């Protein structure tokens, strides 16, 4: 069914975004020597999570579970 394909696509894209954003923020924050690696990893994880929460909400609301007009 079309809905399950959209759900899989939004979820998989969200996962890839989460990993990419987390890693990118971690690399960027690692250039500052004032923060420990644990802190920079947590900042990256938080940034990735916040971005993907918004992505998933928009994707599910407008693509996966959108109301069908009849």
VENJONOR-V441081 format. One record per residue. N is the residue number from 1. SS is DSSP state (H for helix, E for strand, C for the rest). PSI is psi in radians with two decimals (NA if undefined). OMEGA is omega in whole degrees, 0 to 359 (* if undefined). Layout:
n->[N	N]
ss->[SS	SS]
psi->[PSI	PSI]
omega->[OMEGA	OMEGA]
This chain:
n->[1	2	3	4	5	6	7	8	9	10	11	12	13	14	15	16	17	18	19	20	21	22	23	24	25	26	27	28	29	30	31	32	33	34	35	36	37	38	39	40	41	42	43	44	45	46	47	48	49	50	51	52	53	54	55	56	57	58	59	60	61	62	63	64	65	66	67	68	69	70]
ss->[C	H	H	H	H	H	H	H	H	H	H	H	H	H	H	H	H	H	H	H	H	H	H	H	H	H	H	H	H	H	C	C	C	C	C	C	H	H	H	H	H	H	H	H	H	H	H	H	H	H	H	H	H	H	H	H	H	H	H	H	H	H	H	H	C	C	C	C	C	C]
psi->[2.66	-0.67	-0.71	-0.59	-0.76	-0.73	-0.81	-0.74	-0.81	-0.75	-0.78	-0.73	-0.69	-0.74	-0.82	-0.67	-0.76	-0.85	-0.78	-0.81	-0.77	-0.82	-0.75	-0.78	-0.70	-0.81	-0.75	-0.80	-0.42	-0.32	-0.33	2.05	0.01	-0.27	2.55	2.77	-0.56	-0.71	-0.77	-0.62	-0.70	-0.68	-0.75	-0.74	-0.71	-0.77	-0.79	-0.71	-0.79	-0.73	-0.71	-0.50	-0.77	-0.77	-0.86	-0.72	-0.86	-0.78	-0.77	-0.71	-0.78	-0.30	-0.84	-0.93	0.53	2.48	2.32	2.20	2.23	NA]
omega->[183	182	180	176	177	179	179	181	179	181	180	177	177	178	180	176	181	180	182	181	179	181	180	178	178	179	180	181	180	179	176	185	183	184	178	179	179	180	180	177	179	177	177	179	179	180	179	181	180	179	184	174	178	179	181	179	181	181	180	183	188	182	187	185	179	178	179	179	182	*]
